[in-house]
Amino acid sequence: MNIDSETSKFIGAERLDHSKLLAGILGAVIMSFAFYKSVILPEYINLNFISPNFINFSLLGLGILFHGNFYRF
């Protein structure tokens, strides 16, 4: 039995879980906002923006981008 034929029949919201486009867009938006918050927003560059929340937010964006879709994440 071919694995590709089994995984190509997604119904309803399951298609969103397997969408590479949606995961790529969301991961890119998260990483763009993290870059904006750390580099563009401050008046002068320092490391005060690094906090546990910023690290978790950045790792969430990287995890979504590197996994490729929400199903594998």
C-alpha positions in Angstrom: 0.0 0.0 0.0 1.3 3.4 -0.9 1.7 5.9 1.9 1.2 8.9 -0.3 -2.2 7.7 -1.4 -3.3 7.4 2.2 -2.1 10.9 3.3 -3.6 12.7 0.3 -7.2 12.4 1.4 -7.5 15.1 4.1 -11.0 16.3 5.0 -12.1 19.6 6.6 -9.8 21.2 9.1 -7.3 18.4 8.8 -6.2 20.1 5.6 -5.1 23.1 7.6 -2.9 20.9 9.8 -1.0 19.6 6.8 -0.8 22.9 5.0 2.8 24.0 4.4 1.7 27.4 3.2 -0.2 28.2 6.3 2.6 27.1 8.6 5.2 29.0 6.5 3.2 32.2 6.7 2.6 31.9 10.4 6.2 31.1 11.1 7.4 34.0 9.0 5.0 36.4 10.7 6.2 35.3 14.1 9.9 35.6 13.2 9.3 39.0 11.4 7.6 40.3 14.6 10.4 39.0 16.8 13.0 40.7 14.5 11.0 43.9 14.5 10.7 43.9 18.3 14.4 43.2 18.8 16.1 45.3 16.1 13.8 47.9 14.6 11.7 49.0 17.6 14.3 50.0 20.2 15.9 53.4 20.0 19.3 52.0 20.7 20.4 48.4 20.4 20.9 46.5 23.7 20.0 43.1 25.0 17.1 44.1 27.3 14.6 42.7 24.8 15.8 39.1 25.7 13.4 37.6 28.2 11.9 34.1 28.6 8.8 35.2 26.7 10.9 36.5 23.8 12.9 33.3 23.7 9.8 31.1 23.8 8.1 33.2 21.1 11.2 33.0 18.8 11.5 29.2 19.3 7.8 28.8 18.5 8.3 30.6 15.2 11.5 28.6 14.4 9.8 25.3 15.3 6.9 26.0 13.0 9.1 27.0 10.2 11.5 24.0 10.5 8.8 21.4 10.9 7.0 22.5 7.8 3.4 22.0 8.9 1.4 21.9 12.1 0.8 18.1 11.9 4.6 17.4 12.2 5.0 20.1 14.9 
